[in-house]
Amino acid sequence: MATDVQPAVRRVVTGTDDHGRSKVLWDGPAPNSRRMDATNASLLSDIWVWTETPAPLYGDSDDGNLKYEFPCPPSGGHVRVIRSAGRPQNYDPARDPNAVTLHDPKVQPSGRTWDRGGRNAFTTDMHKTRSIDYAIELQGERDLGLDDGTRTIRPGDIVVQVGAWHQWIRPNPEGSTMLYDMFDAEFVDGPQGLAQGNDPVMKYAERPLAPGARTVRRVVTIDRIPYRGECVSDGPAPDIRTDPARPGFLVSRLWVTDSTPAKIIYETLHLPHSIEPPPKGSVLRVYRFPPDKVWQGKVGAPEVEAYFRSMGSPAASTYSPRAPHPHMQKTRSLDICAVLEGKITLVLDTREVELAAGDVVVQRGTNHAWSNRSDKPASVAVASHDGKYTP
């Protein structure tokens, strides 16, 4: 049963030159890519690895080539894209010689991963990892299997796995591409990794949006009781902000962590709002950029200052009337950026990079802006992790 998948995802990595200007270090297919098994059903592309937090933002080494350690390095994180072929219509899991039936929980050699079987060629084991996972569907569909039911995850949907039991299922003949940003979590009760505290889950409050604008679907999973992965939230991202100077601009905040290892809790959006992640933490957002032409010539220093102030990060702006884009910004963070929809240009000090849906950018604390020169909106998911510029 041989199937095939698309080539490796395009990865762009930024850095700085000798004058401190942002530049492109690498641009091309993710170099550390390999087939999962002999069926060619999945292509794994390692995007970036960090072994400590704050994550290093310095040096010229390609940390996408660091050793892969599932689920992630202790005190660090790992970003991977998995391109998977679709399930053939004539596939019968009962005839799959490599299928594994459900069984009692088993711990894997790392001591940070557990599984209960249930695997076949197009379904992963029911498993649990000592990590927080930002799972972002880039293309196609993939089912999320939990102990309380199955949910279909579509392009642009984001799953926040808070150390929960789960499995991934590919039920359709179409392929699927998903990005996984996985970083270390704290299980205070040993291997159970149960939810701590009683923070109320925030819900989306209906509000008028620009024509065509839509919120991002956020699915949050956690274990309330041992060996039972459950969905605690499935709906529009509850924390959204707009920019009056840019009609149609929308940013949705989905999750925040404020420690490493990260906490296993029900909700995090009560934490302070800022573009920068908290110290030793992370923040996940999705940006919707309208075409630049709807606001060009109408935005200057006052409007830019008002936007960054509303985001809780006035110091992130590097505005200058001579800059290549009014919304240039720089934060001390490792940003994993995945283009979800449309076409967009990454503006750096020394170069511009045209990007399309499915492309992934690793920003290493570099000065940049996003410019939409098309006629349609573009969306970019950004997972920011606390970083450091020096050893």
N, C-alpha and C positions, 0 to 999 in steps of 0.2 A: 504494500500500500504506500506508494511513493506520491507525495504531493510536493508543491513548490510554492515559495513565497517571493515577494518583491525584494529588490536589493536593500542593502543597509540604509538606515535613515541618514539624511544629511545632518551633519553636526558642524556648528560654527563655534569656535572658542576665541574669546577676546583676552587681551592683555594690554600692557602699556609699553611704550617705547622708552628710549633713554631720556626723553624730555617729559615723561609723564603723560603722554597723549595716548588715548585709547586706540587700539589697532586690532586687526585680526591675526591670531596666531595660526589657526588651522580652519580650513573650510573644505569639507568633502564628506564622503561616506564615513560613518563612524568606523574607525580602524579596527577596533577590538570587537569584531562580529563573528559569530559562528552558529552553525546549525545545532539545535538542541539534541537531535538524535538522527538515526539513519533514515527516518521517514521524510526528512526535510520539511516537516510540518511547521516548524517555528525557527525564526532567525533571531538570535539574541544579540543586541548591540549595547555594549557598555558605554555610557556617555561620560560619566565622571564618578570619581571615588574620592572621598576624604576620610582620613583615619583619625582625625581629631576635630574638636570643636572649640573655638571658632575655626572654620575651614581656611586653609592657606589660600591667599589670593596672589601670591608672588611666585617667581620662578618661571622657567620655560619648559618644564617637563609636562608631558601629556598624561595627566592623572586619570584619563579614561583607560589607560593601560595598566593601572595598578591591579594587584591580585583581587579577583572577585571572591567575596566572602558572603554567603547567604546567611541571614537576610541583609546584613551590612556590617561594616567594621564596628566593634564596640567603641562608643563615644564618637562615631562618625556616621557616614551615610554613603549611599550608592544610588546612582541613577541609571536605569536601563530601559531600553525600548524593545518590546517584543512584537515582531511581525509574525502573525500566525495565518497559515492557510485555512480555508474554510473546511467544514466537515462534508465529505462526499455524501450524496444522497443515499448511496448504497452501503454506507458504513454501518456495521452491526457490532455494537460494543460487546455483545455476548460472544462474538467470534474473535475478539481481539486477544491474541495470545499474551500480550503484555499488560492486560487489564489487572487491576488490583482491587479486590473487594474491600468494603468497609471493615475496619478492625478497631480494637481498642487503641487509645492514644499511645504513640511511641515517640520518644525523644530522639532527635538526630544527634550526630556526633558533636555538633557545635554547642549543644546544650541550650540553644536559643531558638530552636525550631522543633515543632511537634507536628505529627500527622496522624490521620485516622483512615488513610486509604481512600478508596472510591475513585481511583485514577483509571483513565483509559487514554487513547491517543488524542482525544479532543476535550478532555476534562482533567484538571489537576487534582492532586490529592486534596481532601479536606485538611487544611493545615492552619497553623497558628505560628506567628513569628514575634519575637520580642522586638517589635519595631512599630513605628507609625509609618503608614504608607499613603502617599498621595498618588492615587491611580487615576490617570487621565486618558480617556478614550480619544484617540486621534482619528481613527478611521474604522468603519465597520461597526459591528455589534459584538458584544460579549456578555454572557450571563454571569451574574454574581450569585453564587450559591451560598446560602446561609442556613442555619438550623431552623430559622423561622420563615423560610421561603426563598424563592429565586426572583431576582430583579434583572431586567434587561438594561444594559448600560450602552448608551448610544453616543455618537460623536459629540464631543464637547461636554459630556457628563463627567463629573469628578467624584470619585469614591475616596473617602478618608477612612482608612482602616486603622482603628485605634486598638491594635493588638488583638483583633477578633479572629475566631475560627471562620474560615471561608474557603471556597474553591472557585476557580474560573472555568467556565464552560463555553465551548464554541459550538452552538447548535445549528448554524446556518452554513450554506455552501460558500458564502462570501467570506473573504479574509477579514482580519482584524489587526489593528495596530494600537498598542497601549504603552504609555510611558509610566514607569514606576519609580517614584522618588521615595526611597526607604531609608529611615534613619533611626538611631538607637532609642529605645523606650525603656521605662523603668517598670518592672513588675514587682510591686511591694509584697506580694503574697506568693512568691516563688513562681512555679510554672503556670499557675492559674491565670495570672494577668487579668484580674477582674477590675471592673470600673470602680474608681475611687470617688468619694464625694457625692454630692447631689446637685451639681450645677444644672439649672434648668436649660433645656435645649431651646435655642432661639428660633423663632419662626419668622417667615417673611411677612412683612406688612405691605399690603397692596399700596401702590403709589403710581401716579402717572409717569410714563416713560416716553421717550421720543418715539415717533413712528418707526416701527420695525425693530425696536430694541427689545431684547428679552433677557431675562435673568438666567443665571447658570444653575443647573440642577446639582445639588449637593447631597450625596448619600453618605451617612456616617454609620459605621458599625462598631460594636463593642461587645464584650462578654459581661453580662450581668451575673450569670451563674456559671459554674464550671462546665466546660465542654459544650457551650451553646453560644454560637455567634448570632447576634441579632442586629437588626437595623433599628437605630434609635432616631434617625432623621432621614427623610427623603422628600426633598422639595426645593423650591428656589432658594438660592443663597440669601440668608436674611439680612446681610450687611452690605448695602450698596450705596455708592456715592456717585454724584454727577459733577460736571463742570459747566456752569452757566455760559462760560465763554466758548465752549465747544459743544454745540448742540449734537446730541447723539452719543457723546462720550459717557461711558458707564464703567465703573470698576466694582467688582464683587469680591468681598473678603470672605474666604471660606474656612480657614483654620489658622490658629496661632499656637506656637509652643514657646515656652519661656524658660526652658531648662534642657540640659542634656545629661543623662537620658531624659526623654520627654515623658510627661505624665499620662496615665491612662484615665481620662476623664471624659464626661459627657459633652462638654461644650467649652469653647475657648474664646468666643468672640466678645466676651465681656472684658477681655484684656485691652489695654490702651491701643488706639488706632495710630499707626504710623507706617510709612513706606518701609522703613528699616525693620528688620526682625528684632525681637528683644535680644539682649545679651545671651549667648549660647542657645538661641532659639531659632524659630523659623516663622514665616508667614506665607500663606498661599492665597493668591489673587488671580482673577481673570479680568483682563482689560478689553473693553470694546472700543475701538478707535473708529470714529466716522471719517469719511474722506477729508483730507486736509483742506480742500477747497471750500468747505462750509464755514471755516473760521479764519483762513489765511487773510492777513491784512487787518484783522480785527483784534489780534492778541498781542499785547506788549508786556512790559515789566509789571504793571499793576495786576493784570489778569493772571500772569504766571505766578506771581507772589501769592495771590489769593488761592490759587489751586493748591500749591504745596502747603500752605498754611491749613487749608481744609483737610488735607491728608495727614496732618499731624507731623509733617516733616519739612519745615521751612528751610532747614539747612541743606536739604538734599538738592535743591535747585542750583544749577551752575549757569543761570541765565546770563547772557551777554547779548547786546544788540549785534555783536559781530559773530556770535556763535552760529553754527550751521542749522540750528533748530531752536525755537524759543523754549522748548520744554526739556532741554538737556539737563541731565541729573547724574548724580554720583552718590552711591551709598557703599558702605563697607560691608558688602554682602556678596555671597556666591549665589547668583541668580540662574535658575534653570528655567529657560523660556521656551515654551512650545507653541508654535503657531497653530491655532485651532481652525481658523476660518479666514479665507480671503488671502490677499497679498499685502505685504507690509515691508517697509525699508527700515533696517537698523542703521541709525546714523551714529557714526563714531567720529572722533577728532580727525582721523586720517583717512577714513574710507566710509563708503556706504555699501550695505549689503542687502540685496533684494531677497526676500524670503517668501515662501508659500506655505500653505497648510501642510503640516507634517514635519516641517523643518524644526530643529531644536538648536537653541543657542545656549552656551555656557558663558555667562558674564562674570568676570572675575574682578568685581569692584571697579568697573571701568565707566568712564563718562560716556553717556549715550542718550539717545531719544528714539522714539518710534514715530515714523512718518508714513501715513497712508495716502499714497498718490494715485490710488485707484478710484473707481466710481462707486465702490461698495464698501460697507463696513468690514473691518478685520478684527479678529479676536486673538489674544495671546494670553496663555496661562503662564504665570510667573511664580515659582516657588523659591523664596529667598531664604538663605541660611546665613547666620552670623559668620563673618569672616575676619581675617586679620592680614595686614599688609606686610608684616615682618615676622621672621621666625621667633 
